[in-house]
Amino acid sequence: MNKIIAILLAAAALTLAAQTTSAVEFHVASDGNDANPGTKAKPFATLERARNAIRQSKTQDPKSKFEVIVRGGAYELARPFELTAEDSGSAKAPIVYRARKGETVRISGGKLVTAWKPVTDAAVLNRLDPAARGHVMHANLRALGVSDFGAMGGGFALGGGPGLELFFNDQPMTLARYPNDGFIKITNVLGQTLVDVRGTKGCKEGVFAYDGDRPARWVGDKNAWVLGYWFWDWAEGRQRVETIDAEKKVLTLAKPHHSFGYRKGQWFYGYNLLCEIDQPGEWYLNRDAGTLYFWPPTATEKGRAVVSVLSNLVTMTSASHVTLRGLTFEAVRNDAIIMKGCTNSLIAGCTIRNVGSWAVRVGDGQNTGVTGCDIYATGDGGISISGGNMKTLTPAGLYAENNHVHHWSRWNRMYRPAIMITGVGNRAAHNLLENSPHTAIGFGGNDHVIEFNEIHSVCHESNDAGAIYSGRNWTMRGTVIRCNYLHHINGFEGRGCVGVYLDDMYCGTTIASNLFYKVTRAAFIGGGHDNTIENNIFVDCKPAVHVDARGMGWAHAMPEGLVKEGREKGTLSGIRFTEPPYGTRYPKLNGILDNNPASPTGSLVARNVCWGGKWDGMEKKAKPFITLQDNLLDADPRFVNAAKLNFQLRGDSPAFKLGFKRFPIEKIGLYRSADRASWPVKHSVRPMVEPPAKPK
C-alpha cells in the first residue's frame, strides 16, 4: 500500500511540476540586437524578432508557455506590431508580452523632433502675436524624414482626425487657436436657405456674423479652420475658412456646409493659425514647407518633443490567449491597439495616451478585454468593444474593467465615449471615467451589463447629452445599468444634460441601484417601452426622473415607421421580433405593435430615494403609462454622512420599509489589482457652472 501511495504522490508531483513550469523567456531591450539570441544577457532589439522567435520555438514545442520581457526605454516603431492566429497561445500555454518589473516601456508611433532653431524670418515674426516673438522655435520635419502630415477632418457623424500632432514631455500640445479657452459667439446667420426644426431656426449655408474683432487677425493665414457647435449643442463640425470680411465681421466657410446648418447664438473657435500662437504649448505646421512652429513650455533642449507618424501601434487578428501587460503606448495618429476576432486575450495594466483616435478597439472575438489600464488624451474615445451575434443573441463576453479613462475626445468632441459597447452580452465594470466634453459610456445592442462605474465631470461642452447613452431601437433590449455612481454633471454653461439617457423610444433597459449626485435629468426615459428605474438614490438632482411621450408628439414619425415595417414585413429595424430568439427572450416584443407603440408603456419607477433637488420631470401625457411605486420623496432618507458624501442609508432609513434594497456603494469604482497601471489613482471634479438666472 505504501508503495502505491508513493507512486501516486510521485505522479502528482510530476503533474504539478508540469503545470507550474516557468515560461520560456525572450528579452527585448532598446539597446539590443535582433542578431542576438534574445536571452537576458543578449536581448533582441524589437518585438517582431521576439514574436518570430516564439513562432519558431512553437514548432519544436507547441505546449510551452512564452513570455517576452521588454526592458525600460523608448521604442519608436517603424510599422505596427502585428499578431495573428499564428501567434496564439492556449489556455495552458499563454503568451505574454510585458514590461520588465518596475521599468517604463514606451511603444511609440512618433518621431523625436530635434534641431530646433529660433524664428528669425521677418515675415513669420510679423504674423506672430507680439507676446510670442522671441519664444517661438521652428524645426524642419522633412529633414527628419517626416513628409506625410496626414489630413485634418472630423466632426459630428464624420470620420477623420487631426493627422500629425505634437506632444511635448508626454503632453499633447495645442494646435494654435483663439480663444485659448471658450468660444466666439455667432451674432447672426446670413445664409439664403432657411432651416426650421420644430421652431428652432437657422440657415443652411455657413455664412455668419461673429462677435468681437479677433478674427480680423486671421486674414492672410493660409488654411485657417474653425470648430463650431453650429446648430445643435451636440453636433460639432470642423470646417475650413473660405473668407473673412473683417470690416463687416462676417465669416464664410468652405463647402460642404454642416449637415444641420447654422444658428444665431451658437459658438465656435478658430484654429490652425500661425498668428494665434500666443502662449506656451501652442504650435502650427506649415504643411507646404514642412516647418513646425512651436512655443515650448520649457526649453526644447530640456524637453522631449515628438510628432505622431504611425497610424496604429498594435494589430491583433484572430489571436487567442495573448496578453500585453504593463506597456505604455503613445504618439500615434489613429487607433493605438486594434483587436479583431481575438479569443481569451487581454490588454492589462497598460498606459495608452496621446492617441489621435481610440486607445483600443476590440471587434468580434470572445472573452477578450481591457483591464487595469490608464487611458487619456485620446483624439476620439477610449475603449470600443463590439461583439456577439445579434441574430442569435449569442453573447461575446467582451469587457472593459478597472480602467481609468480621462480627458478623451480631444479632437472629435461628441459621441466618442470613454467606453463604447455594442453587440450582445458585453460588460463595462469598475471603471473611473472623468473629464470629457461628451458621453462617458455609449451602448447599443442587447444584454449588456454596465456596473460599478464612477462617472463625473462629463458632457461639459454639450447639452441634450447623456453620461450613459443609447437610443432609437425597439429590439435592443436586456441591458442592465446598475450600481454606478454618477456625479457633477450638468452640461455646457450649466444648462443641463442627462445622467442615463434612453433616447428616442429606446426600450427594455433597467436602471437600478445607482447613486446620482448633482446630475440634471438623472434618469431619463425618452418615450420608450418597458424601461425600469428602480432602487436608485438621487441627491440634489434637477430633476431626478424624466419620462416623456415624445412618440405621441413631435417624434411620431419614428414609431409610425416602425409600426408600418412591423405590419408589412414582420420585422423591426430588420429583426424578426416575434420569432425566436427575440420573441422568446423578450416576450413583450410580441405584442408591441398593438400595445400603444408610440407611448412609454411599461415604464416602472419604483423604490427610489430622492433627496434635495427635484423629483418629477415626467411629462403629463406620459404619466398614464408609468407605474409609480413606493418611492421615498418627502422624508429624510437618513444618510450615513451626507456632509462627507457618504450617501449609504443608515439601518433606520424609512426607505427600507418601502422595499428599498441596500447596494454596495463602497465597491463602486476602481480597485487595487496587480493589473492596475497605477495606484493610488488621483482625479479631480471639474467645477460645475451654474446656469444663468432666468429673467424676471
C-alpha positions in Angstrom: 0.0 0.0 0.0 2.8 2.4 0.9 4.5 1.7 -2.5 1.2 2.5 -4.3 0.9 5.8 -2.3 4.4 6.7 -3.1 3.8 6.1 -6.8 0.7 8.2 -6.7 2.5 11.0 -4.9 5.3 11.0 -7.4 2.8 11.1 -10.3 1.1 14.1 -8.6 4.4 15.8 -8.1 5.2 15.4 -11.8 1.8 16.7 -12.8 2.2 19.7 -10.6 5.7 20.4 -11.9 4.4 20.2 -15.5 1.6 22.7 -14.6 3.9 25.2 -12.9 6.8 25.0 -15.4 8.1 28.5 -15.9 7.6 30.1 -19.3 10.2 30.2 -22.0 11.6 33.8 -21.8 12.7 36.1 -24.6 14.1 39.5 -23.8 13.9 42.8 -25.7 15.9 45.9 -25.0 16.2 49.3 -26.7 20.0 48.7 -27.0 19.6 45.1 -28.0 20.3 43.5 -31.4 18.0 41.3 -33.4 21.0 39.1 -34.3 21.2 38.2 -30.6 19.6 35.0 -29.2 17.1 37.0 -27.1 18.5 36.0 -23.7 18.6 38.2 -20.7 22.3 38.8 -21.4 21.9 39.3 -25.1 18.4 40.7 -25.8 16.6 41.3 -29.1 16.0 44.9 -30.2 12.4 44.5 -31.5 9.1 43.0 -30.6 8.9 41.5 -34.1 12.1 39.5 -33.5 10.7 38.1 -30.3 7.5 37.2 -31.9 9.3 35.4 -34.7 11.4 33.5 -32.1 8.2 32.3 -30.4 6.9 31.1 -33.8 10.0 29.1 -34.4 10.1 27.7 -30.9 6.4 26.6 -31.0 7.2 24.4 -34.0 9.5 22.5 -31.7 7.4 22.6 -28.5 3.9 23.8 -29.1 2.9 23.2 -25.4 5.4 25.7 -24.0 4.4 29.0 -22.3 6.2 32.0 -23.7 6.9 35.4 -22.1 8.5 38.4 -23.8 10.1 40.7 -21.2 10.7 44.2 -22.5 13.2 46.3 -20.8 12.6 50.0 -20.0 13.2 52.5 -22.7 11.6 54.1 -25.8 10.8 52.0 -28.8 10.0 54.0 -32.0 8.2 51.6 -34.2 8.8 51.7 -38.0 5.5 49.9 -38.6 2.6 48.5 -36.4 3.4 45.4 -34.4 1.2 42.6 -35.8 0.0 39.4 -34.1 -2.2 36.8 -35.9 -3.6 33.4 -35.3 -0.1 32.0 -35.8 1.0 33.9 -32.7 -1.7 32.4 -30.4 -1.1 30.6 -27.2 -3.5 28.3 -25.4 -5.3 28.1 -22.0 -2.4 26.1 -20.6 0.3 27.8 -22.5 -0.5 31.5 -22.9 1.8 34.1 -24.5 2.6 37.3 -22.6 4.4 40.4 -23.7 5.2 42.5 -20.7 7.3 45.3 -19.3 10.2 44.4 -17.0 9.0 44.9 -13.4 9.5 48.4 -12.2 10.5 49.8 -15.6 8.7 52.0 -18.1 8.4 50.7 -21.7 7.3 53.3 -24.3 6.0 51.9 -27.5 5.8 54.9 -29.7 4.4 55.7 -33.2 6.1 59.0 -33.2 9.3 60.7 -34.2 11.6 62.6 -31.9 12.0 66.2 -33.1 15.4 67.8 -32.7 17.4 70.7 -34.2 15.0 73.4 -33.0 16.0 76.9 -34.0 14.7 80.4 -33.1 12.4 82.0 -35.6 14.3 84.8 -37.5 12.2 85.1 -40.7 10.7 88.6 -40.6 7.5 87.6 -42.4 6.8 84.9 -39.8 7.7 87.2 -36.9 5.2 89.8 -38.3 2.5 87.2 -38.3 3.1 86.1 -34.7 1.5 87.7 -31.7 3.9 90.2 -30.2 3.9 88.2 -27.0 5.2 85.2 -28.9 8.1 86.8 -30.6 11.4 85.6 -29.2 9.7 82.5 -27.8 8.7 80.5 -30.9 11.1 77.9 -32.3 10.9 76.1 -35.6 12.1 72.7 -36.9 12.2 71.2 -40.4 10.2 68.0 -40.3 11.1 67.0 -43.9 14.8 67.0 -42.8 13.8 64.4 -40.1 12.2 62.2 -42.7 8.6 63.2 -41.9 6.8 64.3 -45.1 3.3 62.8 -44.7 1.4 65.1 -42.4 -2.0 63.5 -42.7 -5.3 65.2 -43.4 -7.3 67.2 -40.9 -11.0 66.3 -40.7 -13.7 65.0 -38.4 -16.7 66.3 -36.6 -20.2 65.0 -35.8 -21.1 61.8 -37.8 -17.9 62.1 -39.8 -14.7 60.2 -39.9 -11.3 61.9 -39.8 -8.8 63.1 -37.3 -6.0 65.5 -36.7 -3.3 64.0 -38.8 0.1 64.8 -37.4 0.1 66.0 -33.8 2.8 67.4 -31.5 3.5 66.1 -27.9 6.0 67.7 -25.5 7.1 65.9 -22.3 4.3 63.4 -22.8 1.5 66.0 -23.0 -0.5 66.9 -26.1 0.2 70.5 -27.3 -2.4 72.8 -28.6 -2.8 73.5 -32.4 -2.8 77.3 -32.2 -6.3 78.6 -31.6 -8.4 81.6 -30.5 -9.8 81.9 -28.0 -7.4 79.8 -25.9 -10.4 78.7 -23.8 -14.0 79.0 -24.7 -15.7 80.2 -27.8 -16.7 83.1 -30.1 -20.5 83.7 -30.4 -22.4 83.8 -33.7 -24.4 87.1 -33.7 -26.4 86.5 -36.9 -26.7 83.9 -39.7 -26.6 85.2 -43.2 -27.3 82.2 -45.4 -30.1 82.2 -48.0 -31.7 78.8 -47.2 -33.7 78.9 -44.0 -33.8 75.9 -41.6 -36.7 75.4 -39.2 -36.6 72.3 -36.9 -39.7 72.5 -34.7 -39.3 76.2 -34.2 -35.5 76.2 -33.9 -34.4 78.4 -36.8 -31.2 79.0 -38.7 -29.8 78.7 -42.2 -28.2 76.1 -44.3 -25.1 78.0 -45.5 -22.0 78.7 -43.4 -22.1 82.4 -43.6 -22.5 84.3 -40.4 -21.6 87.4 -38.4 -19.4 87.0 -35.3 -18.8 88.7 -32.0 -15.5 90.7 -31.4 -12.6 91.8 -33.6 -10.1 89.0 -33.3 -10.9 87.1 -36.5 -9.5 90.1 -38.4 -6.1 88.8 -37.4 -6.7 85.6 -39.3 -6.9 87.3 -42.7 -3.8 86.2 -44.6 -3.3 83.0 -42.6 -3.3 80.1 -45.0 -5.6 77.2 -44.3 -7.4 78.6 -41.2 -10.0 76.3 -39.7 -12.9 76.6 -37.2 -14.6 74.2 -34.9 -18.2 75.1 -34.0 -21.4 73.9 -32.5 -23.2 75.3 -35.4 -26.9 74.3 -34.9 -27.3 71.8 -32.1 -25.2 71.7 -28.9 -24.3 68.0 -29.5 -23.2 68.2 -33.2 -19.9 69.9 -33.7 -18.2 70.4 -37.1 -14.7 71.2 -38.2 -14.6 73.3 -41.3 -12.1 75.3 -43.3 -12.5 79.1 -43.5 -13.0 80.4 -47.0 -13.2 84.2 -46.5 -13.3 86.7 -43.6 -14.8 90.2 -44.1 -13.1 92.0 -41.2 -15.0 95.2 -41.7 -18.4 93.6 -41.6 -17.3 90.9 -39.1 -18.6 88.2 -41.5 -17.0 84.7 -41.8 -17.8 82.4 -44.8 -16.9 78.7 -44.5 -15.8 76.5 -47.3 -18.2 73.8 -48.6 -19.5 71.3 -47.7 -21.7 73.0 -45.1 -22.6 71.4 -41.8 -25.4 68.8 -42.2 -27.8 70.6 -39.7 -27.0 74.2 -40.7 -26.1 77.3 -38.6 -27.9 79.2 -35.9 -27.6 82.6 -34.2 -26.3 82.3 -30.6 -24.1 79.2 -31.2 -20.4 79.2 -30.7 -17.1 78.4 -32.4 -13.3 78.9 -32.2 -10.6 79.3 -34.8 -7.5 77.1 -35.0 -4.6 76.1 -37.2 -3.5 79.7 -37.1 0.1 80.8 -37.0 -0.9 84.2 -35.8 -2.6 82.7 -32.8 0.5 81.2 -31.2 0.2 83.5 -28.1 1.0 81.2 -25.2 3.4 78.3 -24.3 2.2 75.0 -25.6 0.8 76.2 -28.9 2.1 75.1 -32.3 1.4 75.4 -36.0 2.6 73.4 -39.1 3.3 75.0 -42.4 2.4 71.9 -44.5 3.8 73.3 -47.7 7.3 73.8 -46.3 7.2 71.1 -43.6 8.1 73.7 -41.0 6.8 73.2 -37.4 6.5 76.3 -35.3 6.2 75.9 -31.5 6.3 77.9 -28.3 7.6 75.3 -25.9 6.5 75.4 -22.3 10.2 74.8 -21.3 13.4 75.0 -23.3 13.3 72.4 -26.1 16.7 71.0 -25.1 15.3 70.2 -21.7 12.2 68.6 -23.0 11.1 65.8 -25.4 9.2 66.8 -28.5 7.5 64.1 -30.5 5.3 64.2 -33.6 2.9 61.3 -34.4 3.8 59.4 -37.5 2.4 55.9 -37.5 -1.3 55.1 -38.0 -1.5 52.3 -35.4 0.8 50.6 -32.9 -0.5 47.1 -32.5 -2.9 44.9 -34.5 -4.1 41.6 -33.2 -6.1 39.5 -35.6 -7.6 36.1 -34.6 -5.1 35.7 -31.9 -6.0 33.7 -28.8 -4.5 33.6 -25.2 -2.2 36.6 -25.8 -1.7 39.3 -23.2 0.0 42.7 -23.5 0.9 43.8 -19.9 2.3 46.9 -18.3 3.4 48.7 -21.5 3.0 52.4 -22.5 1.6 53.1 -25.9 1.8 56.6 -27.3 2.1 59.1 -30.1 0.0 57.5 -32.9 -2.3 59.2 -35.4 -5.3 56.8 -35.3 -6.1 53.8 -33.0 -3.3 52.6 -30.7 -4.4 48.9 -30.5 -6.8 47.0 -32.7 -8.0 43.6 -31.8 -10.2 41.7 -34.3 -11.6 38.2 -33.7 -9.4 37.6 -30.7 -10.3 35.0 -28.0 -9.3 35.0 -24.4 -6.8 37.8 -25.0 -6.1 40.8 -22.8 -4.7 44.3 -22.7 -3.7 44.7 -19.0 -2.2 47.3 -16.8 -1.1 49.4 -19.8 -0.9 53.2 -20.2 -2.3 54.4 -23.5 -2.0 58.1 -24.2 -1.6 60.8 -26.8 -3.6 58.9 -29.4 -5.2 60.6 -32.5 -8.3 58.3 -32.4 -9.2 55.4 -30.0 -7.0 53.8 -27.4 -8.3 50.2 -28.0 -10.8 48.8 -30.4 -12.0 45.2 -29.7 -14.1 43.7 -32.5 -15.8 40.3 -32.5 -14.0 37.6 -30.7 -14.8 36.0 -27.3 -13.9 36.7 -23.7 -11.4 39.4 -24.6 -11.0 42.7 -22.9 -9.1 45.6 -21.5 -8.4 45.8 -17.8 -6.5 48.0 -15.4 -5.3 50.5 -18.0 -4.8 54.2 -17.7 -6.1 55.9 -20.9 -6.0 59.6 -21.5 -5.5 62.4 -24.1 -7.2 60.4 -27.0 -8.5 62.2 -30.0 -11.7 60.1 -30.1 -12.8 57.7 -27.4 -11.1 55.3 -25.0 -12.2 51.6 -25.4 -14.6 50.3 -28.1 -15.9 46.7 -27.6 -18.2 45.2 -30.2 -19.0 41.5 -30.4 -21.7 38.9 -30.1 -24.3 37.7 -32.7 -27.3 40.0 -33.0 -29.3 37.4 -34.9 -28.9 34.6 -32.4 -28.4 36.8 -29.4 -25.2 34.9 -28.6 -23.1 36.8 -26.1 -19.4 37.7 -26.8 -18.3 38.2 -23.2 -16.0 41.2 -24.1 -15.2 43.6 -21.3 -13.7 46.8 -20.1 -12.9 46.6 -16.4 -11.0 48.6 -13.8 -9.8 51.2 -16.3 -9.2 54.9 -15.6 -10.2 56.9 -18.7 -10.0 60.7 -18.7 -9.6 63.7 -20.9 -10.6 61.9 -24.0 -12.3 63.4 -27.2 -9.5 65.9 -27.7 -10.3 66.1 -31.4 -13.8 64.7 -32.2 -15.7 66.2 -29.3 -19.1 64.5 -29.5 -20.2 60.8 -29.5 -16.8 59.3 -28.8 -17.3 57.9 -25.4 -14.7 56.6 -22.9 -16.3 53.1 -23.4 -18.5 52.1 -26.3 -20.3 48.8 -26.1 -22.2 47.2 -29.0 -23.3 43.7 -29.9 -24.6 41.2 -27.4 -23.6 40.3 -23.9 -20.6 42.6 -23.1 -19.6 44.4 -19.9 -18.2 47.6 -18.5 -17.4 47.5 -14.8 -15.4 49.3 -12.1 -14.1 52.0 -14.4 -13.4 55.6 -13.5 -14.5 57.9 -16.3 -14.0 61.6 -15.9 -13.4 64.9 -17.6 -14.7 64.9 -21.2 -16.8 67.2 -23.3 -19.4 64.5 -24.0 -20.6 60.9 -23.3 -18.8 58.5 -20.9 -20.5 55.3 -21.9 -22.4 54.6 -25.1 -24.1 51.3 -25.8 -26.3 49.6 -28.4 -27.3 46.0 -28.8 -28.6 43.5 -26.2 -28.0 42.1 -22.8 -25.0 44.2 -21.7 -24.1 44.9 -18.1 -22.8 48.3 -17.1 -22.0 48.3 -13.4 -19.8 49.7 -10.6 -18.5 52.6 -12.7 -17.8 56.1 -11.3 -18.5 58.9 -13.8 -18.1 62.6 -13.3 -17.3 65.9 -15.0 -18.5 64.8 -18.4 -20.8 66.4 -21.0 -19.3 69.7 -20.0 -19.2 71.0 -23.6 -22.7 69.8 -24.7 -26.3 69.8 -23.8 -29.1 67.3 -24.6 -26.4 64.7 -23.9 -26.1 61.7 -21.6 -23.2 60.4 -19.5 -24.5 56.9 -20.3 -26.4 57.0 -23.6 -28.3 54.9 -26.1 -31.3 55.3 -28.4 -33.6 54.6 -31.3 -34.2 50.8 -31.4 -37.1 48.8 -30.1 -35.4 45.4 -30.3 -32.1 46.3 -28.5 -33.2 45.2 -25.0 -31.9 43.5 -21.9 -29.2 45.9 -20.8 -28.8 46.4 -17.1 -27.2 49.6 -15.7 -26.6 49.1 -12.0 -24.5 50.1 -9.0 -22.9 53.1 -10.8 -22.1 56.5 -9.2 -22.7 59.5 -11.4 -22.0 62.9 -10.1 -21.3 66.6 -11.0 -22.9 66.5 -14.5 -24.9 69.5 -15.7 -23.9 70.3 -19.2 -22.5 73.3 -21.1 -22.9 76.6 -19.3 -24.8 74.7 -16.7 -27.9 74.4 -18.9 -28.4 70.7 -18.2 -27.8 67.4 -19.8 -28.6 63.8 -18.7 -27.2 61.0 -16.4 -28.6 57.8 -18.0 -30.2 58.8 -21.3 -32.5 56.3 -23.1 -33.1 58.4 -26.2 -35.9 58.3 -28.7 -38.1 55.4 -27.7 -35.2 53.1 -26.6 -36.8 50.1 -24.8 -36.3 47.3 -22.3 -33.5 48.7 -20.2 -33.1 48.6 -16.4 -31.6 51.5 -14.4 -31.3 50.0 -10.9 -29.3 50.6 -7.7 -27.3 53.6 -8.9 -26.3 56.7 -7.0 -26.8 60.1 -8.7 -25.5 63.3 -7.1 -25.8 66.7 -8.7 -26.9 65.4 -12.1 -29.6 67.1 -14.2 -32.2 64.8 -15.6 -30.5 61.9 -13.8 -32.6 59.0 -15.1 -34.2 59.7 -18.5 -36.7 57.7 -20.5 -37.3 59.2 -23.9 -40.7 57.7 -24.7 -39.6 54.0 -24.9 -41.5 50.9 -23.8 -40.7 48.6 -20.9 -37.9 50.6 -19.1 -37.4 50.3 -15.4 -36.0 52.9 -12.9 -35.8 51.3 -9.5 -33.9 51.3 -6.2 -31.8 54.3 -7.1 -30.6 57.1 -4.8 -31.0 60.7 -6.2 -29.3 63.5 -4.3 -29.6 67.2 -5.5 -30.7 66.1 -9.0 -32.8 68.5 -11.1 -34.9 66.6 -11.9 -34.3 63.0 -10.6 -36.6 61.2 -13.1 -37.7 62.2 -16.6 -40.2 60.3 -18.6 -41.8 61.7 -21.8 -44.2 60.7 -24.5 -42.3 62.1 -27.5 -43.5 59.2 -29.8 -47.0 60.6 -29.3 -45.9 64.1 -30.3 -43.0 65.6 -32.1 -41.2 62.3 -32.7 -44.3 60.4 -34.0 -42.6 59.6 -37.3 -40.3 57.0 -35.8 -42.9 54.8 -34.1 -45.2 55.2 -37.2 -42.4 54.0 -39.4 -41.6 51.0 -37.2 -45.2 50.0 -36.9 -45.5 50.1 -40.7 -42.4 48.0 -41.1 -43.6 45.5 -38.4 -47.0 45.0 -40.1 -45.8 44.9 -43.7 -42.5 42.9 -43.2 -42.8 41.3 -39.8 -39.5 43.0 -38.7 -38.4 45.9 -36.6 -35.2 47.5 -37.7 -34.6 44.4 -39.7 -35.1 42.0 -36.8 -37.9 39.3 -36.9 -39.0 40.3 -33.4 -41.8 37.8 -32.8 -39.7 34.8 -33.8 -37.0 33.1 -31.6 -34.7 34.1 -30.2 -36.2 37.6 -29.8 -39.8 36.6 -29.3 -38.8 34.2 -26.5 -36.0 36.2 -24.9 -38.1 39.4 -24.9 -41.8 38.3 -24.7 -43.1 41.9 -24.5 -41.9 42.4 -28.1 -44.6 40.1 -29.4 -47.5 42.5 -28.8 -45.7 45.8 -29.1 -47.5 46.9 -32.3 -50.9 46.6 -30.6 -49.9 48.0 -27.2 -49.7 51.8 -27.6 -46.5 51.5 -29.5 -45.9 55.3 -29.5 -46.2 55.6 -25.7 -43.9 54.9 -22.8 -46.0 51.9 -21.9 -44.4 49.6 -19.3 -42.4 52.3 -17.6 -41.8 51.3 -13.9 -40.4 53.8 -11.4 -40.2 52.1 -8.1 -38.5 52.1 -4.7 -36.2 55.1 -5.4 -34.9 57.6 -2.9 -34.9 61.3 -3.8 -33.4 64.0 -1.5 -33.0 67.6 -2.4 -33.3 68.9 -6.0 -36.4 68.0 -7.8 -38.2 64.6 -8.2 -40.7 64.8 -11.0 -39.7 65.6 -14.6 -42.4 63.4 -16.1 -44.5 64.7 -19.0 -48.2 64.9 -18.2 -49.0 62.9 -21.4 -46.6 60.1 -20.3 -47.9 59.7 -16.7 -50.8 57.3 -17.5 -48.3 54.8 -18.9 -46.0 55.0 -15.8 -46.2 52.7 -12.8 -45.1 54.6 -9.7 -44.5 52.5 -6.6 -43.0 53.1 -3.1 -40.7 56.0 -3.9 -39.3 57.9 -0.9 -39.7 61.5 -1.8 -40.6 63.7 1.2 -38.8 62.1 4.1 -35.2 62.3 5.3 -33.6 59.1 4.0 -31.0 59.2 6.8 -27.7 59.0 5.0 -24.7 57.8 6.9 -22.8 61.1 6.4 -24.1 63.4 3.6 -21.7 66.1 4.5 -18.8 63.8 3.5 -20.7 62.4 0.5 -21.4 59.1 2.1 -24.9 58.5 0.8 -25.3 54.9 2.0 -28.5 54.6 4.0 -28.5 54.0 7.7 -30.3 51.0 9.1 -33.2 53.1 10.3 -33.9 54.7 6.9 -37.6 54.7 6.1 -36.7 53.6 2.5 -36.2 50.0 3.7 -39.8 49.8 4.8 -40.8 50.6 1.2 -38.8 47.7 -0.1 -35.5 49.5 -1.0 -32.6 47.1 -1.1 -29.1 48.2 0.0 -26.5 48.1 -2.7 -22.7 48.2 -2.3 -21.8 51.8 -2.9 -18.4 51.2 -1.4 -17.5 48.8 -4.2 -18.1 51.3 -7.0 -15.1 52.4 -9.0 -11.5 51.3 -9.4 -10.0 48.5 -7.2 -6.4 47.7 -6.4 -5.0 44.9 -8.6 -1.8 43.5 -9.9 -3.1 44.6 -13.3 -3.8 48.2 -12.3 -1.5 50.5 -14.2 -1.2 53.0 -11.3 -2.2 53.2 -7.7 -3.4 55.2 -5.9 -5.4 56.9 -8.6 -5.9 60.7 -8.4 -8.6 62.6 -10.1 -10.4 65.9 -9.6 -14.0 67.1 -10.1 -14.5 69.8 -12.7 -16.2 72.8 -11.1 -19.9 72.9 -12.2 -21.2 76.0 -13.9 -24.5 77.3 -12.6 -27.0 78.2 -15.3 -27.7 81.9 -15.9 -30.6 83.2 -13.9 -33.9 83.4 -15.8 -35.1 87.0 -16.4 -38.0 88.0 -14.2 
